[in-house]
């Protein structure tokens, strides 16, 4: 067992981020000193009842309009792709010829990472996350920055455990991680017609472990809808490599694209890669995990070399 060499503060190390940022709602409480007139009370009751009905209809609509892009039991030997008009988000950032999205969309493939490789990476994640872990339902391990969830905070595993980290990870682990990242990068480039040499790995790129434990901090609230390009301005292409199987090892936890007319889901399968352009055309969320444990790697790419990060190393 590793000994902790140094404690860090309660703040995440520089450059580290939570699994997902989220928006808070504002609540305003209005107090009145006098009783409401009867007519106002009736109107208020009708208004509240209407809101409940609308909310119920919206919830039902969300469920009824959900379509599955790819099922867990399918094996996609060729990428299943869906093209979308690019949003205006990219106009707010510097453009990089050969990389900045001209044709946007999403894709899913089971052909570039083997199940055995995915399970090897999962064991890497399990070993790393065994050193800490969030008290809530979502934990992350970032091999690039060293960020590891530990209770309600983050620590840097390389500073926290020092040389002993080599007893947990091996050079072979990091070489496989680098090789898989390269394959994902080339697949995205081929599907979107890009020059892969103009794409750069960017932060945050991390392992995630999600279970059904109640959230303890905002960092645990992974299920909120979001847009990667809005949350992290450096993102141009996002990918996820799944390391566990929906319906067999966990329930819930499907990846959901929230389109205008319907939701479209990807059911995770070990070795499956889902990828997409990162702006508003791909608003998305993850379902709450209801049982079991969901493992995945988020691998993120930018067109801006100023936001590039290197592959992790043990040296």
SULMOLIN-V106130 format. One record per run of one state. SS is the DSSP state (H for helix, E for strand, L for the rest). FROM is the first residue (numbers start at 1). TO is the last residue. Records with the same first field share a line. If there is no record, write none. Layout:
SS = FROM-TO / FROM-TO
//
This chain:
L = 1-37 / 65-65 / 71-79 / 85-87 / 93-103 / 110-114 / 130-132 / 135-137 / 142-146 / 152-152 / 168-170 / 193-195 / 199-199 / 211-217 / 221-225 / 227-227 / 232-236 / 243-245 / 247-249 / 253-254 / 259-262 / 267-272 / 278-279 / 283-283 / 287-288 / 293-293 / 303-304 / 309-315
H = 38-64 / 88-92 / 115-129 / 157-167 / 171-192 / 196-198 / 218-220 / 228-231 / 280-282 / 305-307
E = 66-70 / 80-84 / 104-109 / 133-134 / 138-141 / 147-151 / 153-156 / 200-210 / 226-226 / 237-242 / 246-246 / 250-252 / 255-258 / 263-266 / 273-277 / 284-286 / 289-292 / 294-302 / 308-308
//
